[in-house]
Amino acid sequence: MSERILHLVLGATGLGKTRLSVALARVYDGCPVLVLDRIQCYPELAIGSARPTSDVLRGTTRLYLDDGPLSPHGPIAAVPGIDRLLLYLRQCLEDGTRALVIEGGSISLLHELLARRGWSSGWDLRVTAYTEQSLAAYELAVGERVERMLGSRIRRGEVRTLLDELADLWDDPLARKHAAGILGYQQAIDLCELNGLNPRELTQPTGLLWRGNSPH
């Protein structure tokens, strides 16, 4: 029987996991990329979770551990998330899938995955682990990504931002509660609640002053 390739791509945010995953998917005849991320599952949080655009993913299939709305249940937990991954791996083996790429960034999901003995049974497992070569360069790159997410260097309305996402879910109590547990959204929510603001106000030009004075 020919080998079944399972390529696991690991690394922190902003190191290029998606770029490599897309390249591998194309090498392996357009095989799927399954994402081990608890937040990217939800389109409502696409900006804050750095969900890749369709242009970046062109010609490939990207799969997530959940496809429902953020509200009412919130981000998928590690145990059911890995349960779904393992079920998908079994289905792929049964269907004769020759290659699959797993892109992993969530620490809780990876811990749970590694706790499952024999999880990669039936596959030829290959691992690529990214680490930052320069801490200063990495901090600069991540800082620039955060600025883009917040829209700090753009004119209002040019692109959608994390603050636009937060404003859209603000009136949904459950969605706001779940977003409050996510880095980035949490700080913006704290700022709004502390100062009696609606996040829509943070998307306006004066919002730059509020964010600049925020202790977060």
Buried (B, 14 or more C-beta within 10 A) or exposed (E): EEEBBBBBBBBEBBBEBBEBBBBBBEEBEEBBBBBBBBBBBBEBBBBBBBBBEEEEBEEBEBBBBBEEBBBEEBBBBBEEBBBBBBEBBEEBBEEEBEBBBBBBBBEBBBEBBEEEEEBBEBBEBEEBEBEBEEEEEBEEBBEEEBEBBBBBEEEEEEEBBBBBBBBBBBEBEBBBBBBBEBEBBEBBBBBBEEEEBEBBBBBEEEBBEBBEEBEE
